[in-house]
């Protein structure tokens, strides 16, 4: 049951990341990862969390490069929440 909760919570964070990204930026990788989290084995949650943070970092840098500080602010907030979730759920190595 706890692992199902963790998968659901990670899915919510990925949905928030997709929503914080403008439609003209490709977010298909985030959407695909969210689907994998929702339908895949819970044993892959740690790897998925690390991938999600890597994607979030890339999206944040893309927003900064474009000078879109509003989008960057939303993405950075989601990234921080995602990292905090990963640490608290003990899904991140060395955390």
Order of alpha helices (4+ residues) and beta strands (2+ residues): alpha-alpha-alpha-alpha
